[in-house]
Amino acid sequence: ATATYSSLIVPALERLDVMKYFEGIVTCSDVGHGKDRPDVFEKALESLGTPLVDTWVFEDALHAIKTSKNYGFKVCGVYDPTEDENKDTIRELCDIYTYDLELLDIESFK
């Protein structure tokens, strides 16, 4: 689930050689609303076909973290310098918080 247009996100993921890890992408433009509403998260959950309780959102923006948490997702907060002023609030809201995705332990998500 991303706020980035698919015409931009797909080439970026391909350039980083990680597109192979994605079965699909849902954008805010696909659902007609930003991440201040749960629509993009609901659509991604539907596409995944996983139970809400077992589905994690990885997010860096405070408004999107609030939306996904209010919907019932578990959230892994990811540090972004553009949200530095909200870092403490984000850390409090998230189930897990990281400055670096490579440092995450998969056991933390069970």
All heavy atoms as an XYZ file, in Angstrom:
874
protein
N       0.857     -1.169      0.000
C       0.000      0.000      0.000
C       0.899      1.227      0.000
O       1.726      1.375      0.896
C      -0.920      0.010      1.212
N       0.731      2.063     -0.987
C       1.594      3.222     -1.104
C       0.836      4.444     -1.604
O      -0.142      4.314     -2.330
C       2.787      2.933     -2.048
O       3.634      4.075     -2.119
C       2.328      2.561     -3.447
N       1.322      5.599     -1.211
C       0.762      6.850     -1.720
C       1.420      7.248     -3.040
O       0.958      8.166     -3.702
C       0.943      7.958     -0.689
N       2.475      6.544     -3.402
C       3.200      6.838     -4.640
C       2.442      6.261     -5.834
O       1.895      5.167     -5.759
C       4.614      6.227     -4.580
O       5.271      6.720     -3.412
C       5.425      6.569     -5.802
N       2.426      6.990     -6.928
C       1.774      6.502     -8.155
C       2.477      5.243     -8.660
O       3.708      5.138     -8.582
C       1.805      7.569     -9.251
C       0.957      8.776     -8.950
C       1.542      9.986     -8.610
C      -0.431      8.698     -9.006
C       0.762     11.102     -8.327
C      -1.217      9.796     -8.724
C      -0.625     11.003     -8.385
O      -1.394     12.097     -8.108
N       1.690      4.300     -9.194
C       2.277      3.051     -9.678
C       3.290      3.292    -10.793
O       4.262      2.545    -10.923
C       1.188      2.069    -10.135
O       0.395      2.629    -11.140
N       3.103      4.344    -11.577
C       4.058      4.644    -12.650
C       5.429      5.040    -12.103
O       6.425      5.005    -12.822
C       3.516      5.765    -13.542
O       3.337      6.957    -12.797
N       5.492      5.393    -10.833
C       6.762      5.742    -10.191
C       7.288      4.623     -9.298
O       8.485      4.352     -9.264
C       6.603      7.019     -9.363
C       6.208      8.275    -10.127
C       5.963      9.424     -9.162
C       7.269      8.649    -11.136
N       6.391      3.963     -8.573
C       6.831      2.962     -7.605
C       7.337      1.697     -8.269
O       8.329      1.114     -7.837
C       5.741      2.654     -6.550
C       6.324      1.870     -5.361
C       4.572      1.898     -7.140
C       7.336      2.599     -4.553
N       6.698      1.252     -9.332
C       7.137      0.019     -9.989
C       8.562      0.151    -10.530
O       9.412     -0.704    -10.239
C       6.133     -0.433    -11.075
C       6.697     -1.576    -11.904
C       4.805     -0.843    -10.442
N       8.880      1.207    -11.288
C      10.272      1.345    -11.738
C      11.275      1.461    -10.584
O      12.391      0.945    -10.673
C      10.266      2.630    -12.571
C       8.855      2.809    -12.995
C       8.029      2.236    -11.882
N      10.877      2.116     -9.501
C      11.774      2.249     -8.353
C      12.052      0.884     -7.729
O      13.201      0.556     -7.417
C      11.174      3.190     -7.323
N      11.020      0.081     -7.549
C      11.206     -1.248     -6.970
C      11.997     -2.156     -7.899
O      12.800     -2.981     -7.448
C       9.849     -1.868     -6.625
C       9.059     -1.153     -5.533
C       7.661     -1.757     -5.400
C       9.795     -1.183     -4.207
N      11.772     -2.009     -9.202
C      12.552     -2.792    -10.168
C      14.022     -2.378    -10.132
O      14.915     -3.229    -10.166
C      11.974     -2.624    -11.572
C      10.663     -3.351    -11.747
C       9.960     -3.052    -13.055
O      10.320     -2.074    -13.757
O       9.029     -3.819    -13.391
N      14.289     -1.081    -10.061
C      15.665     -0.584    -10.017
C      16.395     -1.106     -8.783
O      17.579     -1.432     -8.823
C      15.685      0.943    -10.028
C      17.084      1.546    -10.013
C      17.073      3.064    -10.028
N      16.357      3.674     -8.933
C      16.848      3.832     -7.688
N      18.054      3.430     -7.396
N      16.128      4.414     -6.752
N      15.687     -1.218     -7.680
C      16.272     -1.716     -6.440
C      16.307     -3.242     -6.379
O      16.763     -3.824     -5.391
C      15.498     -1.163     -5.238
C      15.569      0.351     -5.071
C      14.575      0.817     -4.022
C      16.985      0.779     -4.724
N      15.784     -3.883     -7.411
C      15.734     -5.343     -7.526
C      14.942     -6.000     -6.394
O      15.297     -7.054     -5.881
C      17.149     -5.926     -7.591
C      17.153     -7.371     -8.086
O      16.270     -7.718     -8.908
O      18.026     -8.151     -7.650
N      13.856     -5.342     -5.999
C      12.999     -5.910     -4.962
C      11.567     -6.161     -5.443
O      10.758     -6.704     -4.692
C      12.986     -5.044     -3.677
C      14.343     -5.030     -3.011
C      12.485     -3.649     -3.960
N      11.275     -5.796     -6.671
C       9.922     -6.001     -7.195
C       9.531     -7.474     -7.132
O       8.359     -7.803     -6.946
C       9.828     -5.455     -8.624
C       8.443     -5.456     -9.201
S       7.341     -4.379     -8.260
C       5.777     -4.934     -8.864
N      10.509     -8.342     -7.232
C      10.252     -9.788     -7.205
C       9.636    -10.245     -5.879
O       9.074    -11.322     -5.792
C      11.549    -10.552     -7.471
C      12.643    -10.297     -6.466
C      13.965    -10.905     -6.900
C      15.092    -10.416     -5.996
N      16.380    -10.608     -6.627
N       9.731     -9.419     -4.859
C       9.168     -9.767     -3.555
C       7.721     -9.304     -3.394
O       7.117     -9.533     -2.353
C      10.023     -9.182     -2.434
C      11.444     -9.699     -2.458
C      12.497     -8.844     -2.790
C      11.729    -11.022     -2.178
C      13.805     -9.312     -2.819
C      13.028    -11.499     -2.210
C      14.064    -10.636     -2.537
O      15.350    -11.106     -2.567
N       7.184     -8.639     -4.391
C       5.830     -8.102     -4.329
C       4.909     -8.864     -5.266
O       5.231     -9.055     -6.438
C       5.812     -6.608     -4.716
C       6.474     -5.720     -3.703
C       7.854     -5.572     -3.670
C       5.716     -5.025     -2.774
C       8.466     -4.763     -2.734
C       6.322     -4.214     -1.832
C       7.703     -4.090     -1.813
N       3.774     -9.279     -4.735
C       2.752     -9.911     -5.569
C       1.802     -8.877     -6.138
O       1.079     -9.153     -7.077
C       1.984    -10.958     -4.765
C       2.839    -12.150     -4.394
C       2.060    -13.198     -3.631
O       0.810    -13.195     -3.696
O       2.703    -14.018     -2.968
N       1.785     -7.712     -5.547
C       0.911     -6.655     -6.016
C       1.185     -5.365     -5.277
O       1.858     -5.357     -4.248
N       0.660     -4.302     -5.828
C       0.809     -2.984     -5.232
C      -0.558     -2.307     -5.272
O      -1.245     -2.362     -6.297
C       1.830     -2.133     -6.015
C       3.211     -2.788     -5.937
C       1.865     -0.706     -5.493
C       4.216     -2.177     -6.864
N      -0.937     -1.692     -4.180
C      -2.172     -0.920     -4.107
C      -1.776      0.520     -3.819
O      -1.038      0.778     -2.872
C      -3.111     -1.450     -3.003
C      -4.377     -0.624     -2.948
C      -3.423     -2.923     -3.205
N      -2.250      1.430     -4.634
C      -1.920      2.839     -4.435
C      -3.138      3.618     -3.956
O      -4.283      3.197     -4.160
C      -1.404      3.480     -5.734
O      -2.474      3.568     -6.663
C      -0.253      2.680     -6.340
N      -2.855      4.744     -3.356
C      -3.949      5.618     -2.916
C      -4.786      6.067     -4.109
O      -6.008      6.190     -4.004
C      -3.394      6.823     -2.162
S      -2.693      6.388     -0.555
N      -4.147      6.274     -5.257
C      -4.914      6.670     -6.442
C      -5.818      5.537     -6.917
O      -6.874      5.790     -7.498
C      -3.984      7.151     -7.568
O      -3.091      6.139     -7.959
N      -5.446      4.286     -6.647
C      -6.305      3.139     -6.996
C      -7.623      3.189     -6.227
O      -8.672      2.819     -6.761
C      -5.628      1.807     -6.666
C      -4.444      1.476     -7.549
O      -4.361      2.008     -8.676
O      -3.595      0.674     -7.110
N      -7.560      3.621     -4.969
C      -8.760      3.613     -4.122
C      -9.421      4.976     -4.011
O     -10.517      5.098     -3.479
C      -8.450      3.047     -2.713
C      -7.968      1.613     -2.801
C      -7.446      3.912     -1.979
N      -8.740      6.004     -4.476
C      -9.339      7.333     -4.493
C      -9.227      8.132     -3.210
O      -9.890      9.161     -3.051
N      -8.392      7.650     -2.276
C      -8.217      8.356     -0.999
C      -6.784      8.198     -0.517
O      -6.133      7.196     -0.806
C      -9.149      7.810      0.079
C     -10.595      7.952     -0.248
N     -11.247      9.167     -0.196
C     -11.515      7.053     -0.638
C     -12.512      8.991     -0.552
N     -12.703      7.721     -0.831
N      -6.322      9.162      0.266
C      -4.996      9.093      0.861
C      -4.990      8.185      2.073
O      -6.004      7.583      2.439
N      -3.845      8.117      2.703
C      -3.685      7.247      3.865
C      -4.281      7.829      5.140
O      -4.141      7.244      6.210
C      -2.204      6.918      4.073
C      -1.652      5.993      3.002
C      -0.217      5.618      3.314
C       0.315      4.611      2.327
N       1.708      4.226      2.652
N      -4.971      8.936      5.019
C      -5.706      9.466      6.160
C      -7.039      8.737      6.317
O      -7.767      8.958      7.282
C      -5.936     10.972      6.022
C      -6.624     11.341      4.713
O      -6.441     10.624      3.704
O      -7.326     12.355      4.696
N      -7.346      7.883      5.353
C      -8.511      6.994      5.415
C      -8.017      5.571      5.208
O      -6.998      5.361      4.549
C      -9.529      7.372      4.340
C     -10.149      8.743      4.622
C     -11.168      9.182      3.641
N     -12.145      8.157      3.294
C     -13.181      8.367      2.486
N     -13.364      9.567      1.961
N     -14.022      7.413      2.207
N      -8.705      4.565      5.727
C      -8.177      3.197      5.683
C      -8.321      2.473      4.341
O      -7.860      1.332      4.208
C      -8.993      2.483      6.764
C     -10.291      3.212      6.796
C      -9.924      4.663      6.524
N      -8.894      3.113      3.336
C      -9.210      2.420      2.087
C      -8.032      1.678      1.458
O      -8.163      0.533      1.026
C      -9.781      3.409      1.063
C     -10.990      4.152      1.580
O     -10.882      4.787      2.637
O     -12.047      4.102      0.930
N      -6.867      2.322      1.383
C      -5.717      1.687      0.739
C      -5.231      0.495      1.561
O      -4.825     -0.524      1.009
C      -4.581      2.701      0.463
C      -3.892      3.147      1.736
C      -3.585      2.160     -0.536
N      -5.313      0.598      2.875
C      -4.918     -0.513      3.731
C      -5.916     -1.666      3.633
O      -5.530     -2.830      3.615
C      -4.773     -0.045      5.184
C      -3.731      1.022      5.363
C      -4.091      2.319      5.684
C      -2.382      0.743      5.208
C      -3.138      3.307      5.864
C      -1.414      1.726      5.369
C      -1.793      3.012      5.698
N      -7.207     -1.333      3.583
C      -8.251     -2.361      3.420
C      -8.059     -3.110      2.107
O      -8.161     -4.340      2.067
C      -9.638     -1.718      3.418
C     -10.099     -1.194      4.744
C     -11.431     -0.465      4.661
O     -11.706      0.215      3.649
O     -12.207     -0.583      5.612
N      -7.803     -2.384      1.034
C      -7.616     -3.002     -0.293
C      -6.378     -3.891     -0.298
O      -6.398     -4.990     -0.861
C      -7.525     -1.915     -1.361
C      -7.410     -2.443     -2.758
C      -8.681     -3.125     -3.204
C      -8.568     -3.520     -4.671
N      -9.697     -4.321     -5.105
N      -5.307     -3.448      0.327
C      -4.094     -4.266      0.401
C      -4.353     -5.538      1.210
O      -3.927     -6.633      0.821
C      -2.954     -3.465      1.008
N      -5.072     -5.405      2.318
C      -5.420     -6.567      3.137
C      -6.255     -7.553      2.332
O      -6.016     -8.764      2.353
C      -6.180     -6.112      4.386
C      -6.611     -7.201      5.354
C      -5.409     -7.878      5.977
C      -7.515     -6.610      6.432
N      -7.224     -7.031      1.601
C      -8.063     -7.872      0.744
C      -7.214     -8.589     -0.304
O      -7.386     -9.787     -0.543
C      -9.117     -6.998      0.059
C     -10.039     -7.732     -0.877
C     -10.966     -6.770     -1.602
O     -11.570     -5.908     -0.933
O     -11.055     -6.881     -2.836
N      -6.285     -7.883     -0.900
C      -5.411     -8.475     -1.917
C      -4.515     -9.564     -1.335
O      -4.265    -10.577     -1.980
C      -4.534     -7.406     -2.567
O      -5.319     -6.483     -3.276
N      -4.033     -9.336     -0.120
C      -3.180    -10.323      0.533
C      -3.964    -11.568      0.943
O      -3.436    -12.676      0.915
C      -2.527     -9.717      1.779
C      -1.419     -8.711      1.545
C      -1.078     -7.991      2.847
C      -0.191     -9.392      0.981
N      -5.197    -11.361      1.354
C      -6.013    -12.482      1.804
C      -5.580    -13.021      3.162
O      -5.847    -14.172      3.492
N      -4.917    -12.197      3.945
C      -4.460    -12.615      5.272
C      -5.375    -12.028      6.343
O      -6.015    -11.003      6.125
C      -3.014    -12.144      5.518
O      -2.943    -10.724      5.349
C      -2.046    -12.819      4.561
N      -5.423    -12.673      7.501
C      -6.221    -12.115      8.586
C      -5.607    -10.808      9.088
O      -4.381    -10.667      9.144
C      -6.149    -13.181      9.689
C      -5.597    -14.406      9.060
C      -4.842    -13.976      7.852
N      -6.439     -9.878      9.470
C      -5.977     -8.592      9.985
C      -4.982     -8.788     11.121
O      -3.945     -8.121     11.175
C      -7.179     -7.753     10.452
C      -6.869     -6.396     11.074
C      -6.225     -5.462     10.048
C      -8.143     -5.771     11.622
N      -5.251     -9.716     12.010
C      -4.412     -9.939     13.182
C      -2.996    -10.390     12.813
O      -2.054    -10.201     13.583
C      -5.083    -10.936     14.157
C      -5.160    -12.328     13.562
C      -4.404    -10.940     15.497
N      -2.823    -10.957     11.630
C      -1.521    -11.457     11.184
C      -0.860    -10.563     10.144
O       0.167    -10.928      9.570
C      -1.670    -12.859     10.576
C      -2.110    -13.887     11.603
O      -1.764    -13.733     12.794
O      -2.808    -14.847     11.222
N      -1.425     -9.397      9.895
C      -0.928     -8.532      8.829
C      -0.308     -7.275      9.425
O      -0.922     -6.600     10.239
C      -2.075     -8.159      7.870
O      -2.720     -9.372      7.427
C      -1.552     -7.413      6.659
N       0.908     -6.989      8.988
C       1.657     -5.834      9.484
C       1.709     -4.745      8.445
O       1.849     -5.005      7.253
C       3.095     -6.245      9.816
C       3.220     -6.990     11.100
C       2.952     -8.315     11.304
C       3.639     -6.469     12.351
N       3.183     -8.640     12.607
C       3.606     -7.531     13.273
C       4.032     -5.211     12.775
C       3.968     -7.367     14.611
C       4.400     -5.042     14.096
C       4.363     -6.121     15.009
N       1.633     -3.520      8.908
C       1.846     -2.346      8.068
C       3.214     -1.777      8.438
O       3.517     -1.603      9.621
C       0.741     -1.286      8.307
C       1.095      0.031      7.635
C      -0.600     -1.798      7.803
N       4.019     -1.514      7.431
C       5.306     -0.840      7.618
C       5.108      0.581      7.124
O       4.779      0.797      5.963
C       6.407     -1.540      6.807
C       6.809     -2.869      7.380
C       5.961     -3.966      7.299
C       8.022     -3.008      8.017
C       6.325     -5.189      7.836
C       8.396     -4.229      8.562
C       7.547     -5.320      8.471
N       5.311      1.538      8.012
C       4.918      2.903      7.679
C       5.849      3.905      8.336
O       6.376      3.660      9.420
C       3.472      3.124      8.140
C       2.831      4.383      7.690
C       2.793      4.559      6.194
O       2.072      3.805      5.516
O       3.493      5.461      5.698
N       6.020      5.048      7.666
C       6.875      6.099      8.207
C       6.128      7.391      8.507
O       6.657      8.259      9.185
C       8.046      6.386      7.272
C       7.608      6.798      5.870
O       6.398      6.935      5.612
O       8.498      6.976      5.022
N       4.928      7.539      8.029
C       4.178      8.792      8.182
C       3.176      8.694      9.333
O       2.395      7.746      9.413
C       3.441      9.112      6.887
N       3.207      9.685     10.201
C       2.345      9.686     11.381
C       0.873      9.515     11.029
O       0.183      8.702     11.635
C       2.555     10.974     12.192
C       1.678     11.144     13.430
C       1.871      9.996     14.411
C       1.969     12.489     14.103
N       0.364     10.263     10.059
C      -1.067     10.164      9.739
C      -1.434      8.754      9.270
O      -2.491      8.233      9.619
C      -1.479     11.223      8.711
C      -0.993     10.975      7.336
N       0.309     11.209      6.939
C      -1.632     10.480      6.247
C       0.442     10.891      5.667
N      -0.716     10.442      5.229
N      -0.560      8.108      8.531
C      -0.832      6.754      8.040
C      -0.708      5.719      9.158
O      -1.446      4.733      9.177
C       0.109      6.424      6.891
N       0.201      5.960     10.080
C       0.329      5.077     11.240
C      -0.943      5.147     12.081
O      -1.490      4.121     12.494
C       1.576      5.443     12.065
C       2.837      5.046     11.279
C       1.546      4.801     13.439
C       4.119      5.627     11.814
N      -1.439      6.349     12.315
C      -2.682      6.511     13.075
C      -3.836      5.790     12.376
O      -4.622      5.086     13.021
C      -3.022      7.987     13.238
C      -2.145      8.716     14.217
C      -2.543     10.186     14.303
C      -1.729     10.940     15.317
N      -2.107     12.373     15.369
N      -3.939      5.955     11.075
C      -5.027      5.332     10.320
C      -4.956      3.817     10.409
O      -5.963      3.150     10.689
C      -4.983      5.765      8.842
O      -5.078      7.188      8.769
C      -6.111      5.139      8.042
N      -3.790      3.254     10.172
C      -3.659      1.795     10.174
C      -3.827      1.218     11.578
O      -4.432      0.160     11.750
C      -2.347      1.355      9.528
O      -1.240      1.968     10.133
N      -3.318      1.908     12.602
C      -3.514      1.442     13.980
C      -4.988      1.500     14.366
O      -5.498      0.560     14.979
C      -2.694      2.285     14.964
C      -1.223      1.982     14.990
C      -0.896      0.566     15.427
C      -1.239      0.303     16.867
N      -0.908     -1.089     17.283
N      -5.668      2.586     14.014
C      -7.098      2.706     14.327
C      -7.927      1.628     13.650
O      -8.970      1.229     14.167
C      -7.616      4.092     13.950
C      -7.131      5.169     14.896
O      -6.755      4.895     16.028
N      -7.121      6.407     14.426
N      -7.463      1.154     12.503
C      -8.175      0.091     11.795
C      -7.939     -1.268     12.454
O      -8.737     -2.172     12.313
C      -7.739      0.061     10.324
C      -8.601     -0.830      9.474
C      -9.839     -0.396      9.013
C      -8.188     -2.111      9.137
C     -10.643     -1.215      8.242
C      -8.976     -2.935      8.352
C     -10.204     -2.488      7.912
O     -11.002     -3.298      7.139
N      -6.828     -1.410     13.162
C      -6.544     -2.657     13.863
C      -5.289     -3.380     13.422
O      -5.004     -4.475     13.906
N      -4.523     -2.789     12.518
C      -3.279     -3.406     12.078
C      -2.210     -3.302     13.156
O      -2.210     -2.368     13.951
C      -2.720     -2.697     10.834
C      -3.438     -3.005      9.566
C      -4.382     -2.116      9.064
C      -3.175     -4.163      8.854
C      -5.045     -2.368      7.878
C      -3.828     -4.426      7.669
C      -4.770     -3.533      7.178
N      -1.285     -4.224     13.137
C      -0.039     -4.073     13.860
C       0.842     -3.233     12.947
O       0.814     -3.391     11.725
C       0.605     -5.418     14.128
C      -0.193     -6.285     15.073
C       0.473     -7.627     15.236
C      -0.422     -8.569     16.002
N       0.105     -9.943     15.967
N       1.626     -2.348     13.540
C       2.417     -1.424     12.724
C       3.882     -1.441     13.137
O       4.205     -1.352     14.320
C       1.873      0.017     12.821
C       2.739      0.987     12.041
C       0.433      0.074     12.325
N       4.720     -1.540     12.123
C       6.155     -1.358     12.299
C       6.480      0.040     11.783
O       6.345      0.315     10.591
C       6.944     -2.410     11.526
S       8.732     -2.157     11.627
N       6.864      0.910     12.677
C       7.254      2.259     12.292
C       8.662      2.254     11.750
O       9.546      1.583     12.288
N       8.865      2.978     10.682
C      10.173      3.064     10.044
C      10.607      4.524     10.066
O       9.882      5.400      9.585
C      10.120      2.532      8.598
C      11.493      2.604      7.947
C       9.571      1.100      8.565
N      11.773      4.770     10.625
C      12.258      6.137     10.747
C      12.389      6.805      9.385
O      12.876      6.220      8.429
C      13.610      6.171     11.453
C      14.190      7.563     11.500
C      13.681      8.502     12.389
C      15.210      7.953     10.641
C      14.190      9.795     12.428
C      15.726      9.242     10.679
C      15.210     10.154     11.567
O      15.701     11.435     11.595
N      11.941      8.039      9.326
C      12.103      8.885      8.144
C      12.437     10.279      8.654
O      11.704     10.826      9.481
C      10.811      8.907      7.325
C      10.941      9.688      6.034
O      11.598     10.751      6.019
O      10.373      9.255      5.023
N      13.530     10.868      8.171
C      13.912     12.187      8.677
C      12.858     13.270      8.470
O      12.818     14.240      9.225
C      15.203     12.518      7.928
C      15.371     11.490      6.881
C      14.474     10.342      7.210
N      11.975     13.094      7.499
C      10.931     14.102      7.285
C       9.882     14.072      8.393
O       9.090     14.998      8.518
C      10.234     13.936      5.920
O       9.555     12.670      5.883
C      11.238     14.012      4.777
N       9.860     12.990      9.180
C       8.928     12.870     10.305
C       9.660     12.978     11.648
O       9.143     12.550     12.678
C       8.178     11.532     10.229
C       7.108     11.475      9.168
C       5.819     12.182      9.580
O       5.718     12.699     10.709
O       4.903     12.216      8.755
N      10.852     13.541     11.633
C      11.671     13.612     12.842
C      10.940     14.303     13.993
O      11.031     13.862     15.140
C      12.996     14.311     12.543
C      14.065     13.938     13.537
O      14.221     12.733     13.804
O      14.715     14.857     14.069
N      10.203     15.351     13.705
C       9.495     16.068     14.779
C       8.382     15.222     15.402
O       7.946     15.493     16.513
C       8.920     17.391     14.273
C       7.820     17.226     13.234
C       7.387     18.562     12.648
O       8.251     19.424     12.431
O       6.184     18.718     12.427
N       7.941     14.173     14.695
C       6.885     13.288     15.197
C       7.420     11.947     15.682
O       6.645     11.061     16.027
C       5.845     13.031     14.096
C       5.138     14.286     13.687
O       4.748     15.097     14.531
N       4.980     14.492     12.393
N       8.728     11.804     15.686
C       9.361     10.524     15.984
C       8.887      9.918     17.303
O       8.564      8.726     17.368
C      10.873     10.688     15.976
C      11.650      9.443     16.304
C      13.147      9.677     16.225
C      13.547     10.743     17.216
N      14.976     10.985     17.277
N       8.811     10.696     18.360
C       8.414     10.160     19.662
C       6.967      9.670     19.654
O       6.669      8.597     20.185
C       8.615     11.204     20.765
C      10.083     11.516     20.997
O      10.940     10.663     20.668
O      10.377     12.619     21.495
N       6.081     10.423     19.039
C       4.681     10.002     18.926
C       4.579      8.729     18.095
O       3.841      7.797     18.450
C       3.829     11.117     18.288
O       3.959     12.294     19.077
C       2.375     10.715     18.171
N       5.308      8.681     17.004
C       5.302      7.492     16.146
C       5.783      6.273     16.930
O       5.158      5.204     16.872
C       6.158      7.731     14.881
C       5.441      8.719     13.958
C       6.462      6.420     14.161
C       6.269      9.193     12.775
N       6.865      6.417     17.661
C       7.400      5.299     18.452
C       6.369      4.782     19.449
O       6.245      3.583     19.672
C       8.663      5.724     19.181
C       9.855      5.882     18.276
C      11.061      6.260     19.098
N      11.456      5.078     19.852
C      12.660      4.543     19.828
N      13.599      5.092     19.119
N      12.937      3.466     20.525
N       5.616      5.707     20.074
C       4.599      5.312     21.054
C       3.455      4.542     20.410
O       2.901      3.617     21.002
C       4.055      6.542     21.766
C       5.041      7.185     22.713
C       4.530      8.497     23.288
O       3.308      8.748     23.239
O       5.360      9.281     23.788
N       3.075      4.935     19.204
C       1.940      4.306     18.527
C       2.268      2.935     17.945
O       1.389      2.074     17.859
C       1.442      5.208     17.391
C       0.734      6.488     17.792
C       0.492      7.364     16.567
C      -0.579      6.168     18.491
N       3.500      2.743     17.528
C       3.871      1.529     16.793
C       4.160      0.352     17.712
O       4.608      0.517     18.838
C       5.094      1.808     15.925
S       4.722      2.949     14.584
N       3.913     -0.833     17.190
C       4.220     -2.063     17.905
C       5.726     -2.324     17.888
O       6.283     -2.874     18.838
C       3.475     -3.239     17.268
C       1.980     -3.009     17.297
O       1.381     -3.232     18.360
O       1.417     -2.582     16.268
N       6.349     -1.955     16.791
C       7.800     -2.069     16.610
C       8.240     -0.802     15.895
O       7.503     -0.257     15.082
C       8.152     -3.309     15.741
C       7.746     -4.604     16.459
C       9.634     -3.335     15.387
C       7.936     -5.849     15.614
N       9.455     -0.365     16.184
C       9.999      0.822     15.517
C      11.441      0.532     15.137
O      12.180     -0.090     15.905
C       9.928      2.032     16.444
C      10.347      3.326     15.789
C       9.459      4.028     14.995
C      11.628      3.829     15.964
C       9.830      5.216     14.382
C      12.003      5.020     15.363
C      11.105      5.702     14.574
O      11.475      6.871     13.967
N      11.837      0.971     13.962
C      13.208      0.733     13.523
C      13.767      1.930     12.758
O      13.023      2.650     12.097
C      13.311     -0.533     12.652
O      14.689     -0.811     12.399
C      12.558     -0.379     11.335
N      15.056      2.081     12.884
C      15.775      3.080     12.092
C      16.318      2.439     10.817
O      16.726      3.138      9.901
C      16.940      3.665     12.899
C      16.499      4.634     13.959
C      16.162      4.204     15.231
C      16.411      5.991     13.677
C      15.756      5.098     16.204
C      15.997      6.896     14.639
C      15.671      6.439     15.899
O      15.256      7.329     16.860
N      16.314      1.111     10.775
C      16.916      0.395      9.653
C      16.202     -0.948      9.477
O      16.272     -1.811     10.359
C      18.406      0.174      9.934
C      19.167     -0.443      8.789
O      18.546     -1.029      7.880
O      20.407     -0.347      8.801
N      15.554     -1.135      8.348
C      14.819     -2.377      8.098
C      15.711     -3.610      8.152
O      15.268     -4.697      8.515
C      14.116     -2.304      6.733
C      12.953     -1.324      6.634
C      12.470     -1.217      5.199
C      11.810     -1.744      7.552
N      16.972     -3.451      7.808
C      17.896     -4.595      7.824
C      18.180     -5.091      9.240
O      18.650     -6.207      9.421
C      19.202     -4.226      7.126
C      19.022     -4.051      5.626
C      20.336     -3.734      4.907
O      21.397     -3.769      5.555
O      20.269     -3.475      3.701
N      17.892     -4.284     10.248
C      18.145     -4.685     11.632
C      16.969     -5.425     12.258
O      17.092     -5.926     13.383
C      18.471     -3.443     12.477
C      19.723     -2.680     12.070
C      19.886     -1.449     12.945
C      20.955     -3.553     12.131
N      15.862     -5.524     11.561
C      14.682     -6.183     12.112
C      14.888     -7.688     12.196
O      15.459     -8.306     11.296
C      13.451     -5.884     11.256
C      12.939     -4.457     11.319
C      11.812     -4.259     10.307
C      12.478     -4.097     12.719
N      14.385     -8.270     13.265
C      14.419     -9.708     13.464
C      13.027    -10.263     13.176
O      12.042     -9.829     13.787
C      14.829     -9.995     14.903
C      14.856    -11.473     15.249
O      14.709    -12.322     14.348
O      15.030    -11.790     16.438
N      12.934    -11.195     12.247
C      11.637    -11.756     11.834
C      10.873    -12.323     13.047
O       9.635    -12.304     13.061
C      11.824    -12.825     10.730
C      10.486    -13.174     10.091
C      12.493    -14.081     11.272
C       9.883    -12.079      9.270
N      11.555    -12.758     14.055
C      10.896    -13.296     15.254
C      10.061    -12.234     15.968
O       9.104    -12.556     16.668
C      11.933    -13.886     16.207
C      12.647    -15.108     15.652
C      11.714    -16.258     15.323
O      10.815    -16.571     16.132
O      11.879    -16.857     14.235
N      10.398    -10.981     15.783
C       9.659     -9.883     16.416
C       8.233     -9.779     15.896
O       7.388     -9.166     16.536
C      10.362     -8.549     16.160
O      11.675     -8.582     16.651
N       7.976    -10.377     14.754
C       6.664    -10.237     14.108
C       5.748    -11.429     14.365
O       4.704    -11.526     13.752
C       6.863    -10.019     12.607
C       7.596     -8.725     12.316
C       8.967     -8.732     12.157
C       6.920     -7.519     12.253
C       9.655     -7.553     11.928
C       7.587     -6.343     12.024
C       8.964     -6.351     11.866
N       6.131    -12.300     15.240
C       5.302    -13.483     15.528
C       4.487    -13.285     16.762
O       4.721    -12.472     17.573
C       6.190    -14.717     15.656
C       6.847    -15.062     14.340
C       7.634    -16.315     14.462
C       8.245    -16.637     13.091
N       8.994    -17.846     13.106
